[in-house]
Every structure is written in structure tokens, then in C-alpha cells.
């Protein structure tokens, strides 16, 4: 079972609050703008550029990298019990998502018991690219049909995992909650996997 990072294991609210402060807008304004742009098919980078015209978003992202890495307090409350329960049942756990290279070490330091932790930056390919899911399969060392990818987005996680021959579990929470219909029923929380 392979878990996405942001929105699945990690509640990114702290990160988005930091971005709101960086851009000089209220958190609620940024959150609402991000969700509206997601519905319109736009990226979060476009949202931030619209809210802070003339700012170099890529430079801000590099400057905020360390502050935006996951810490223990960012984990959703169900993460540790769910991962421990799955491991106790013999399920091999992987973690892989669209994140900077540095996020892997930050997650490893949290002691989540994953057999592997990988990021799109380290792999050089981002979801929803099929190459990302080929790397997931390679990291698992298992046939695609034996892998379940758990994600919070239909477009980036569920549909490409299914297209790669994997199973998918949809966990709609965080920024993307309530945005997009899924061909698989949503999980209320990670404990539902037990």
C-alpha cells in the first residue's frame, strides 16, 4: 500500500497559512482562491501569482522550503494508528508523492515505518505522469495489481493509479476535499483501511 503525502498523511494547513502570510493575504482568502482555481483546473502556482502579482513564486518556494517540510504536528491524527495497524497485518507500506527531494528525509525522521519514501523531485517525474506510477511499482517490487495507491486527488492519484493497473483508495481531505468525483468510493479516514 503506497500513500500520497500532502492531504493524505500530512495536513498542509500550516504550510498554506505560511504562504498566506508570505503573500500578505488572509488565510481564508488564499484557501478559497485555491479551491476555486482547483475547480477551474488551474494550478496553485497560478493562484498564488494572481494573489501576489509581480512576486517571484518560484523564489518564494525555494526560500520557504525548510519551513514547508512536514513535521510530526502536521500528520493527520489517524496516520500513525492506521500505518501501525496495516504493518501489524503484514502490509508493506510505501510513501510517494509530488514533493521536493527534502521531504523524504523529513518524513523518514517521523518514523512512519515505511519500506520506502520517495518524492517526485528525486524521481524526476511528477504525478499524474504514468512514469511516476511505474516508479511506484518498481519501488514496491510487486505487480501493479498487488499495489493500492492512496491519494486525495482524482486527477493526480486515483485515475492514474487505476490506469497503471493498480488499485486506488480515495481519501478526500485537505485542500482537494470535495473537488472531483472518484470512480472509487471515498474513505472517511485512514483507519477505514484496517
trRosetta pair geometry for C-beta under 8 A, 3 or more apart (Angstrom, degrees):
i j d omega theta_ij theta_ji phi_ij phi_ji
1 86 6.2 -78 43 -171 144 148
1 91 5.3 10 5 171 116 123
1 92 7.3 156 23 78 65 53
1 93 6.0 -23 71 -110 88 59
1 94 7.2 -179 92 29 40 76
1 147 7.5 155 -95 -160 29 58
1 148 4.9 -14 -117 64 78 100
1 150 6.5 32 178 -20 97 113
1 169 8.0 6 -150 9 107 135
1 193 7.2 97 -152 -175 159 143
2 93 7.8 133 -96 -171 40 46
2 94 3.9 -24 -107 76 86 108
2 95 7.0 179 -160 -80 69 17
2 96 5.5 -12 -178 25 119 105
2 136 5.4 134 129 -160 176 116
2 139 7.8 96 -105 84 134 120
2 140 6.7 -89 -53 -69 121 118
2 147 6.2 6 1 -171 112 107
2 148 7.2 175 28 86 68 49
2 149 5.1 -23 73 -109 101 68
2 150 7.0 -175 90 19 46 77
3 8 5.4 -173 -177 127 93 134
3 9 5.5 86 141 -46 133 112
3 83 8.0 -66 -18 -90 153 107
3 93 7.1 -6 -2 -166 110 92
3 94 7.1 171 18 89 66 54
3 95 5.2 -24 66 -110 91 69
3 96 7.7 131 71 28 43 57
3 97 7.9 -38 122 -45 59 110
3 149 8.0 163 -87 -161 21 53
3 150 4.8 -18 -111 62 67 113
4 7 6.8 -16 112 68 123 91
4 8 4.2 112 72 3 88 144
4 9 7.4 -169 93 -1 52 90
4 96 7.3 -47 -102 83 44 53
4 97 4.4 91 -159 -94 65 115
4 149 7.3 66 -42 173 87 89
4 150 6.3 -128 10 97 82 64
4 151 4.2 79 -22 -111 139 74
4 152 6.2 -126 79 5 143 82
4 153 7.8 159 -136 19 173 89
4 157 5.6 -54 -54 -106 142 132
5 8 6.5 90 64 49 4 101
5 9 5.6 -51 -144 43 44 111
5 10 5.5 7 165 14 75 117
5 70 7.2 -130 -180 -34 111 145
5 95 6.3 75 -80 179 86 102
5 96 7.7 -116 -34 111 95 13
5 97 3.5 -134 8 34 96 148
5 98 7.8 -142 38 49 110 47
5 99 5.3 -3 50 -44 157 136
5 103 6.6 49 -168 156 166 139
5 107 7.0 -92 -125 -79 117 144
5 119 7.9 -2 -21 -105 150 84
6 9 7.9 -35 -54 52 16 74
6 10 5.4 -46 -103 72 46 108
6 12 5.0 27 -153 -53 101 129
6 97 6.2 171 14 151 77 151
6 98 7.7 -58 25 67 118 80
6 99 7.0 152 -23 -79 105 103
6 152 7.6 -98 108 33 62 136
6 174 7.0 159 157 173 73 166
7 10 7.3 0 -3 71 30 68
7 11 7.9 73 -101 -111 31 38
7 12 6.5 -30 -55 -1 67 114
7 151 7.9 39 91 -174 113 59
7 152 3.5 -104 129 35 122 163
7 153 7.3 69 88 -34 156 86
7 171 7.7 151 136 98 84 97
7 173 6.2 163 -173 82 75 68
7 174 3.5 -129 -122 49 81 152
7 175 6.2 -84 -91 32 119 82
7 176 5.9 24 -145 26 156 105
7 177 7.9 -169 -157 -42 109 81
8 76 8.0 -103 145 3 27 134
8 97 7.6 -174 31 -79 122 141
8 150 5.7 131 -156 122 138 97
8 151 6.2 -78 -66 -128 136 32
8 152 5.2 -148 -60 -33 81 102
8 171 5.4 96 -122 72 83 134
8 173 7.8 125 -96 53 37 100
8 174 7.9 -70 -36 -1 39 137
8 190 7.8 96 178 -76 76 112
9 70 7.8 21 109 -143 103 163
9 75 6.3 -40 166 -131 76 81
9 76 6.8 -143 -170 17 27 98
9 79 5.2 85 -148 -124 72 132
9 95 6.8 -10 -19 -130 158 118
9 107 7.7 55 111 -131 148 120
9 112 7.4 5 -155 -126 140 155
10 70 4.5 -90 -115 -109 139 131
10 74 4.9 13 -154 135 89 112
10 75 6.3 -53 -101 -95 56 47
10 76 7.4 -151 -104 -19 8 81
11 14 7.4 82 106 -1 86 88
11 74 5.6 -156 55 -174 73 65
11 75 7.3 62 7 146 88 7
11 76 5.3 118 -43 -73 100 74
11 173 8.0 -56 -104 132 84 114
11 174 6.4 -165 -132 -94 58 100
12 15 4.6 -48 -170 41 80 121
12 16 5.8 79 131 -23 90 98
12 74 7.3 41 -87 -164 36 117
12 174 6.0 63 27 -152 96 125
12 175 6.6 -33 64 -21 123 112
13 16 5.8 -59 -145 40 32 107
13 17 6.3 36 155 -23 67 104
13 174 7.7 -137 -47 -132 79 79
14 17 5.7 -53 -150 33 30 113
14 18 6.6 33 151 -19 62 104
14 73 7.5 78 -45 106 154 105
14 74 5.8 -98 25 -98 130 99
15 18 5.7 -56 -156 33 32 113
15 19 6.6 31 149 -17 65 104
15 67 7.9 138 -120 123 70 81
15 68 4.7 68 -130 -138 109 86
15 74 7.8 48 -27 -126 97 135
16 19 5.4 -49 -147 36 38 114
16 20 6.4 45 151 -24 66 99
16 27 6.8 94 124 -150 92 93
16 30 6.3 176 177 115 96 128
16 31 6.4 80 151 -82 141 84
16 34 7.4 -75 -138 -11 129 162
16 175 7.2 147 -66 -76 149 119
17 20 5.6 -48 -150 31 34 114
17 21 6.6 32 152 -15 64 103
17 27 5.1 -14 -114 -105 71 128
18 21 5.8 -55 -151 37 32 110
18 22 6.2 35 150 -22 66 108
18 64 6.5 141 134 -152 126 126
18 67 5.7 173 -161 138 159 125
18 68 6.7 -148 73 -81 146 81
19 22 5.3 -53 -145 37 34 116
19 23 6.1 22 159 -10 68 109
19 30 6.4 154 102 -169 101 158
19 48 6.8 -77 179 -109 122 124
19 64 7.3 59 -84 -159 74 171
20 23 6.1 -64 -145 45 27 101
20 25 5.4 -97 -157 78 77 75
20 26 6.4 -23 -179 140 128 19
20 27 4.2 -153 17 -91 174 56
20 29 7.2 127 -139 59 112 86
20 30 4.2 -131 -93 0 95 144
20 31 7.8 -24 -72 -29 130 78
21 24 7.5 33 -178 -73 31 35
22 60 5.9 121 161 -166 137 126
22 64 6.5 -45 -78 -75 158 135
23 30 6.7 123 55 -89 139 123
23 48 6.2 -131 -86 -152 141 85
23 51 5.4 38 168 114 142 116
23 52 4.4 -120 -147 -50 95 131
23 55 7.1 -149 -121 34 77 169
24 52 7.0 115 37 -101 95 109
25 29 4.6 -107 164 82 111 130
25 30 5.4 130 93 -51 119 91
25 51 5.4 -56 -28 179 155 126
25 52 7.6 -123 -21 -58 114 93
26 29 4.5 96 63 0 85 104
26 30 7.3 -158 94 -3 46 83
27 30 5.8 -59 -153 39 34 108
27 31 6.0 32 154 -20 70 109
28 31 5.7 -53 -141 38 30 112
28 32 6.1 28 160 -17 65 108
29 32 6.1 -57 -145 39 25 107
29 33 6.2 22 157 -16 62 112
29 51 7.3 132 132 -132 109 131
30 33 5.8 -62 -146 40 28 109
30 34 6.1 30 157 -21 66 108
30 47 7.6 102 -158 143 69 119
30 48 7.8 26 -140 -96 105 74
30 51 6.6 30 -103 -113 77 175
31 34 5.8 -55 -148 35 27 112
31 35 6.4 21 157 -14 63 108
31 175 7.5 -138 -144 -118 79 85
32 35 5.9 -57 -147 39 30 108
32 36 6.3 29 155 -18 65 108
33 36 5.8 -55 -145 38 30 111
33 37 6.2 26 158 -15 65 109
33 47 5.1 140 132 -162 102 111
33 50 7.2 -160 -178 82 133 120
33 51 6.0 113 108 -63 171 122
34 37 5.9 -61 -147 40 27 107
34 38 6.3 33 153 -25 64 104
34 44 5.7 14 -133 -119 104 89
34 47 5.1 106 -93 151 60 173
34 175 6.0 -55 128 -156 131 120
35 38 5.5 -47 -146 30 32 115
35 39 6.7 35 153 -19 62 101
35 175 6.8 -150 -78 -171 81 74
35 179 6.7 -155 -154 -63 80 132
36 39 5.8 -54 -156 33 33 112
36 40 6.5 22 149 -10 65 110
37 40 5.4 -61 -147 45 38 109
37 42 3.9 -72 -176 68 97 114
37 43 7.5 -44 144 62 123 20
37 44 7.3 138 90 -94 133 41
37 46 6.3 -180 -166 86 142 106
37 47 4.4 -142 12 -75 160 108
37 50 7.9 171 -81 23 138 143
38 41 7.7 53 -178 -65 29 19
38 42 7.3 -89 -67 58 26 66
38 44 7.9 11 -69 -67 91 78
38 175 7.2 152 -49 148 154 98
38 176 6.4 -155 -169 -110 155 74
38 179 5.0 6 123 -170 124 164
39 179 5.9 -119 -76 -135 72 109
42 46 4.5 -97 175 72 111 143
42 47 6.5 127 115 -50 118 83
43 46 4.9 106 60 1 76 99
43 47 7.3 -134 104 -3 48 86
44 47 5.3 -48 -152 33 42 117
44 48 6.4 40 153 -18 70 103
45 48 5.9 -54 -148 38 32 108
45 49 6.3 32 153 -19 65 107
45 57 5.6 135 -153 123 84 153
46 49 5.7 -56 -146 37 30 111
46 50 6.3 32 154 -22 64 106
47 50 5.8 -58 -151 34 29 111
47 51 6.4 18 155 -11 65 110
48 51 5.8 -59 -145 42 32 106
48 52 6.1 -20 169 29 68 107
48 55 7.8 -86 148 80 92 124
48 57 5.1 114 104 -119 123 129
48 60 8.0 -145 159 73 139 143
49 52 6.7 -80 -134 64 23 72
49 53 6.7 58 166 -100 65 51
49 55 7.3 -154 -122 62 55 86
49 57 5.5 -76 -71 -32 83 137
50 53 7.0 3 -148 -64 24 84
52 55 4.0 -11 136 14 113 136
52 57 7.4 133 74 -77 116 90
55 60 6.4 21 158 -34 113 134
56 59 3.8 34 113 19 119 117
56 60 6.4 154 92 -17 65 84
57 60 5.5 -54 -146 38 34 113
57 61 6.2 40 152 -25 66 103
58 61 5.6 -50 -148 31 31 114
58 62 6.7 31 152 -17 63 102
59 62 5.7 -52 -151 35 34 110
59 63 6.3 31 151 -17 66 108
60 63 5.6 -58 -146 40 32 111
60 64 6.0 19 158 -11 68 113
61 64 6.0 -64 -141 45 27 103
61 65 6.9 61 152 -65 60 78
62 65 5.8 -15 -160 -31 34 114
64 67 5.0 -70 -164 53 69 112
64 68 5.1 59 139 -24 96 114
65 68 6.1 -74 -147 41 22 104
65 69 7.0 37 157 -42 62 94
65 100 6.1 -51 -143 60 106 174
65 102 6.4 81 166 41 113 149
66 69 6.0 -37 -156 1 35 114
66 102 7.6 -70 -92 143 57 157
69 100 7.9 -82 -90 62 87 115
69 102 5.9 -78 -95 122 127 108
69 103 5.8 -166 -134 -100 83 63
69 106 4.1 -168 171 -79 116 162
70 74 4.7 -129 -148 72 79 142
70 75 7.4 79 -180 -60 118 71
70 103 6.4 63 9 -149 99 91
70 106 5.2 135 57 128 74 123
70 107 6.0 41 65 -77 129 77
70 110 7.1 -38 118 -41 110 143
71 74 5.4 102 54 -3 61 105
71 106 7.3 -72 -73 -174 51 111
71 110 7.8 157 -166 -83 29 111
72 75 6.2 -39 -168 3 44 112
72 110 5.7 162 -88 -125 73 99
75 79 4.5 -105 -179 42 107 146
75 80 6.7 67 141 -34 148 90
75 110 6.9 141 -54 -168 130 145
76 79 5.0 116 62 -33 78 101
76 173 7.3 67 -102 106 147 150
76 189 7.6 -161 146 -150 135 97
76 190 7.2 133 89 -4 129 120
78 81 6.0 -71 -158 52 51 104
78 82 5.3 46 153 -25 85 118
78 189 4.6 131 -24 168 173 118
78 190 4.5 160 123 44 115 99
78 191 5.0 -104 -156 -28 121 95
79 82 6.1 -68 -145 39 21 107
79 83 6.1 11 166 -11 64 112
79 112 7.3 -52 154 -128 110 114
79 190 6.1 77 -95 28 44 160
80 83 6.2 -59 -140 41 26 104
80 84 6.0 24 162 -16 64 113
80 112 7.4 -119 -103 -123 66 73
81 84 5.8 -60 -143 42 27 110
81 85 6.0 28 158 -21 65 111
81 190 8.0 141 76 93 80 110
81 191 6.4 2 102 -91 115 103
82 85 5.7 -57 -146 37 28 111
82 86 6.3 26 157 -17 64 106
82 189 7.7 -149 -63 139 138 86
82 190 3.5 -66 -52 128 174 112
82 191 5.2 -120 -83 -76 99 51
82 193 6.0 72 -163 48 113 113
82 194 6.4 -132 -132 -42 70 105
83 86 5.8 -53 -146 37 31 110
83 87 6.2 31 155 -18 65 107
83 93 5.7 53 -150 -115 96 160
83 112 5.5 -35 145 -177 170 86
83 113 5.8 151 147 55 115 114
83 114 7.7 -56 -156 -64 133 75
83 190 7.7 -14 -39 157 68 143
84 87 5.8 -55 -146 38 30 111
84 88 6.3 34 153 -23 64 106
84 113 6.9 114 -89 11 59 155
85 88 5.6 -52 -147 33 30 114
85 89 6.7 22 154 -12 62 107
85 191 7.5 66 29 -131 155 69
85 194 4.5 -20 133 -106 143 126
86 89 5.8 -64 -155 40 33 107
86 91 4.0 -62 173 59 91 132
86 93 6.1 105 100 -72 127 108
86 193 6.4 -10 -76 117 117 120
86 194 6.8 -116 -64 -92 70 76
87 90 7.7 67 -177 -60 33 12
87 91 6.4 -88 -78 61 31 76
87 93 6.1 -49 -73 -16 92 122
87 113 5.2 -42 -71 144 156 145
89 194 7.6 163 -21 -140 142 74
92 115 5.1 0 -173 -19 96 146
92 140 7.2 129 103 -146 128 83
93 112 7.3 -123 127 133 144 96
93 113 6.0 64 49 108 141 86
93 114 4.8 -100 111 -114 100 62
93 115 6.0 146 66 -1 56 84
94 114 6.0 91 -126 -165 25 104
94 115 5.8 -47 -78 57 72 94
94 116 5.0 -1 -129 59 92 89
94 117 7.6 177 -167 -80 60 38
94 118 7.5 -5 180 12 104 102
94 136 7.0 135 117 -155 148 83
94 139 6.0 118 -141 118 143 120
94 140 6.0 -87 -30 -83 152 85
95 107 6.0 -141 114 152 157 152
95 112 6.8 57 -44 89 142 145
95 114 4.7 -52 -6 -118 104 160
95 116 7.2 -156 38 101 65 55
95 117 4.5 -3 67 -116 110 76
95 118 7.2 163 93 27 61 59
96 116 7.6 14 -58 110 100 100
96 117 7.4 176 -72 -160 57 38
96 118 4.3 2 -110 65 95 97
96 119 7.3 -163 -147 -78 60 26
96 132 7.6 159 149 176 121 94
96 135 7.5 176 -159 106 149 102
96 136 5.4 -164 65 -100 160 94
96 139 6.9 145 -64 49 139 158
97 103 7.9 -69 70 114 100 149
97 119 6.8 -23 70 -122 58 63
97 120 6.9 -60 128 -22 36 97
97 127 7.3 -47 -151 1 53 131
98 119 7.5 71 -158 -166 16 74
98 120 4.4 6 -119 -6 56 144
98 126 5.0 52 -115 -149 108 97
98 127 5.3 -105 -47 32 109 95
98 156 7.2 -65 -11 -174 133 137
99 103 3.8 -56 152 39 132 158
99 104 7.5 149 94 -44 124 67
99 119 4.3 -90 73 -133 87 112
99 120 6.4 126 31 22 45 87
99 121 6.6 -82 100 2 48 106
100 103 5.4 118 63 -16 68 98
100 119 6.4 -12 98 168 19 153
100 121 4.9 29 -146 -16 38 159
101 104 6.6 -45 -179 11 47 109
101 119 5.6 -171 -100 70 33 138
101 121 4.3 -106 -44 104 72 122
101 122 4.7 113 -117 -62 86 84
102 105 6.1 -53 -164 36 53 106
102 106 6.4 51 143 -20 76 108
103 106 5.4 -58 -147 41 39 115
103 107 6.1 37 156 -18 72 106
103 119 5.3 119 58 -88 107 138
103 121 8.0 115 21 26 103 124
104 107 6.0 -59 -149 39 28 107
104 108 6.2 31 153 -22 64 108
104 117 4.6 147 -148 118 83 107
104 118 6.5 12 -101 -110 125 19
104 119 5.2 -118 -45 -18 100 108
104 122 6.4 7 -22 -22 143 147
105 108 5.5 -51 -143 35 33 115
105 109 6.4 39 155 -25 63 103
106 109 5.9 -53 -155 29 29 114
106 110 7.3 32 146 -24 59 102
107 110 5.6 -52 -160 24 41 116
107 112 6.5 -34 173 6 88 132
107 114 7.5 7 139 18 115 143
107 117 5.1 179 89 -150 125 148
108 111 7.9 48 167 -62 41 38
108 112 8.0 -97 -114 24 29 92
108 114 7.8 -98 -101 52 66 111
108 117 5.5 -143 -63 28 87 151
112 117 8.0 99 54 -78 121 122
114 117 5.2 92 93 -59 144 86
116 139 4.9 -140 90 179 161 116
116 140 8.0 -127 32 -73 131 47
118 122 6.1 -126 -160 70 72 125
118 123 6.0 54 171 -45 115 115
118 135 6.9 -156 146 140 157 117
118 136 7.7 -162 61 -94 139 62
118 139 5.9 -111 -23 -89 145 160
119 122 4.8 91 60 9 85 100
119 123 6.9 -167 91 1 43 90
120 123 5.8 -65 -141 49 31 104
120 124 7.8 -145 168 26 58 8
120 125 6.3 -107 -153 89 81 40
120 126 4.2 53 -168 -100 144 67
120 127 6.7 -104 -85 -1 131 71
120 132 6.3 -23 -110 -115 94 120
121 124 7.6 28 179 -69 26 40
123 131 8.0 166 147 132 116 97
123 132 6.7 106 105 -120 148 68
123 135 4.9 56 -148 -166 140 171
125 129 5.0 -115 -180 85 100 141
125 131 4.1 -99 -161 102 160 116
125 132 4.9 -156 119 -67 102 72
125 135 6.5 156 58 -14 125 137
126 129 5.9 90 72 7 51 114
126 132 6.2 -22 147 -69 13 134
127 132 4.8 -116 -71 85 61 167
127 133 7.6 79 -107 -46 87 84
127 156 4.5 81 129 -175 118 89
127 157 6.6 21 -179 -75 153 56
127 160 6.2 178 -154 57 90 155
128 132 7.3 -127 -166 37 16 133
128 155 6.2 -95 -53 149 144 68
128 156 4.9 -130 -64 -128 92 47
128 157 7.8 -102 -101 -36 91 28
128 159 7.1 5 -148 79 138 97
128 160 4.1 -176 -164 -46 92 143
129 132 5.0 105 71 -10 84 97
129 133 7.9 -168 99 4 54 81
129 160 7.7 47 56 -145 17 149
130 133 5.7 -60 -157 42 47 107
130 134 6.2 53 145 -24 74 102
130 160 6.6 -151 -87 -159 56 104
130 163 6.9 -91 -100 111 101 117
130 164 6.2 159 -145 -85 82 97
131 134 5.3 -48 -145 34 37 117
131 135 6.5 40 153 -20 65 100
132 135 5.7 -56 -158 34 32 111
132 136 6.7 37 143 -22 64 101
132 160 7.4 36 65 141 111 145
133 136 5.1 -38 -146 28 43 119
133 137 6.6 46 152 -19 64 98
133 144 7.9 50 155 -127 106 113
133 149 7.3 -64 -122 -58 100 156
133 160 5.7 -166 -37 145 137 101
133 161 6.1 -180 -118 -103 131 52
133 163 7.7 131 46 77 166 86
133 164 3.8 -120 136 -69 143 161
133 166 6.7 -133 -165 -4 119 131
134 137 5.7 -50 -152 35 33 111
134 138 6.4 37 148 -20 64 106
134 164 7.1 -146 -58 -138 57 123
135 138 5.4 -50 -145 37 35 115
135 139 6.2 36 155 -20 66 104
136 139 5.8 -57 -149 36 28 110
136 140 6.3 24 154 -16 64 109
136 147 6.7 132 135 172 108 156
136 149 6.6 13 171 -91 162 119
136 164 7.7 73 57 131 119 164
136 166 7.6 -19 104 -63 133 154
137 140 5.7 -59 -148 39 31 110
137 142 7.1 -117 -157 68 69 61
137 143 7.7 -16 -154 -172 112 19
137 144 5.3 -36 -105 -84 130 77
137 147 6.3 -129 -102 -8 71 156
137 164 7.0 -153 -40 163 123 125
137 166 7.5 -142 -76 -67 98 113
138 141 7.3 25 177 -67 33 52
140 146 7.6 176 144 92 135 100
140 147 5.3 -142 -27 -93 179 123
142 146 4.3 -98 159 79 122 128
142 147 5.8 143 86 -55 117 94
143 146 4.9 90 63 2 80 105
143 147 7.7 -155 97 -10 45 91
143 165 7.9 -74 161 125 82 127
144 147 5.8 -67 -157 31 39 112
144 164 5.5 -148 -146 138 134 83
144 165 3.5 71 110 90 140 108
144 166 5.0 -100 -179 -63 84 69
145 165 5.8 -60 -59 156 70 98
145 166 7.2 -156 -91 -110 24 37
145 167 7.5 64 -160 -31 48 86
147 161 8.0 -126 112 -162 103 104
147 166 4.5 -51 87 -128 97 109
147 167 7.0 -177 96 31 46 77
148 166 6.6 154 -106 170 25 99
148 167 4.2 -32 -103 81 80 105
148 168 6.8 165 -160 -91 70 15
148 169 5.6 44 168 -17 115 104
149 157 6.2 -159 131 -172 113 84
149 158 8.0 -173 91 -97 104 36
149 161 3.8 -141 47 -117 133 143
149 166 5.2 59 -7 125 103 147
149 167 7.4 167 19 84 63 52
149 168 5.5 -23 65 -111 85 71
149 169 7.4 -168 90 27 38 73
150 157 7.7 -20 130 179 24 133
150 168 7.7 146 -91 -166 32 56
150 169 4.4 -19 -107 68 79 109
150 171 5.8 31 179 -7 96 122
150 187 7.8 -23 -144 17 107 146
150 190 7.6 62 178 -115 155 90
150 193 7.4 -39 -93 -79 141 142
151 156 6.6 -149 178 94 144 84
151 157 2.2 -138 109 -169 165 156
151 158 5.9 -141 66 -44 116 64
151 161 7.0 177 1 -20 128 136
151 168 6.9 -40 27 -159 101 101
151 169 7.6 135 21 76 55 61
151 170 6.8 -27 74 -114 69 52
151 171 6.9 177 95 34 20 86
152 157 6.6 96 37 6 38 156
152 170 7.6 98 -123 -166 27 61
152 171 5.4 -55 -88 83 72 77
152 172 6.0 118 -157 -112 73 35
152 173 6.1 -88 -127 46 122 59
152 174 5.8 11 -175 44 161 117
152 176 5.1 127 135 62 100 122
152 177 7.3 -52 -170 -65 109 66
153 156 4.1 31 91 39 135 100
153 157 4.8 119 63 6 74 103
153 158 7.1 -145 103 1 46 88
153 176 5.0 -62 -87 179 82 169
153 180 6.9 57 -160 46 61 156
154 157 7.1 -55 -92 55 8 82
154 158 4.8 -38 -134 41 50 125
154 159 6.0 54 164 -21 69 101
154 170 6.9 15 -85 -123 73 126
154 180 3.9 -150 20 146 128 132
154 181 6.7 54 -88 77 163 33
154 182 4.9 -147 -99 -89 107 77
154 183 8.0 114 -146 2 108 72
155 158 7.9 28 -6 44 18 86
155 159 6.2 -11 -124 28 29 126
155 180 6.4 -117 -22 -121 90 155
156 160 6.9 -34 180 13 27 125
157 160 6.9 -91 -155 44 6 96
157 161 6.1 1 167 -16 54 118
157 168 6.8 133 138 -151 82 118
157 170 7.5 138 99 -109 119 69
158 161 6.1 -66 -149 36 20 109
158 162 6.4 15 160 -14 62 110
158 168 4.4 117 -138 157 64 151
158 170 5.2 6 -83 -83 131 102
158 182 5.2 -98 -158 -139 176 105
158 183 6.8 161 152 37 124 84
158 184 6.1 -153 -149 25 121 110
159 162 5.8 -57 -146 39 30 110
159 163 6.2 31 155 -20 65 108
159 168 7.9 6 -35 -55 21 171
159 183 7.4 95 -89 11 75 117
160 163 5.3 -52 -141 38 36 115
160 164 6.3 36 157 -20 66 105
161 164 5.7 -58 -151 37 30 110
161 166 4.4 -71 178 73 85 119
161 167 7.4 -21 142 95 116 23
161 168 4.2 128 84 -84 130 106
162 165 7.8 70 179 -55 32 11
162 166 6.8 -93 -80 67 28 68
162 167 7.7 25 -96 -137 70 23
162 168 5.3 -61 -51 -11 87 127
162 183 6.9 8 -55 67 169 132
162 184 7.8 -177 -69 -32 127 116
168 184 5.4 -176 87 2 94 152
169 184 6.8 -111 -115 125 30 145
169 187 5.7 22 175 -26 103 129
169 193 6.6 24 -153 -93 166 108
170 182 4.2 26 -90 -156 168 169
170 184 5.1 155 -7 80 111 99
170 185 7.2 -169 48 102 112 26
170 186 4.8 -75 102 -104 104 63
170 187 6.6 163 80 4 52 80
171 186 6.9 122 -106 -162 25 81
171 187 4.8 -29 -95 57 78 109
171 189 7.5 65 -145 -134 109 22
171 190 6.8 15 -120 -72 148 69
172 176 6.6 -109 -144 110 75 83
172 177 4.5 113 155 -127 83 63
172 178 6.4 127 161 -32 130 41
172 179 7.9 173 -149 36 115 59
172 182 7.5 -146 -50 -21 117 133
172 186 5.0 -41 9 -134 107 135
173 177 4.9 23 -121 -76 24 121
173 189 7.9 43 -42 -103 147 65
174 177 5.9 139 51 -26 40 99
176 179 5.0 -100 -164 50 63 114
176 180 7.1 -15 179 22 102 117
182 185 7.5 159 93 -91 114 7
182 186 6.2 117 41 -63 140 81
187 190 7.1 67 132 -86 140 29
187 192 4.3 -178 -159 68 99 138
187 193 6.7 0 -134 -51 152 79
188 192 5.5 121 42 -48 79 137
189 192 5.8 127 62 -12 57 97
190 193 5.7 -33 -176 10 58 115
191 194 5.6 -34 -170 11 57 116
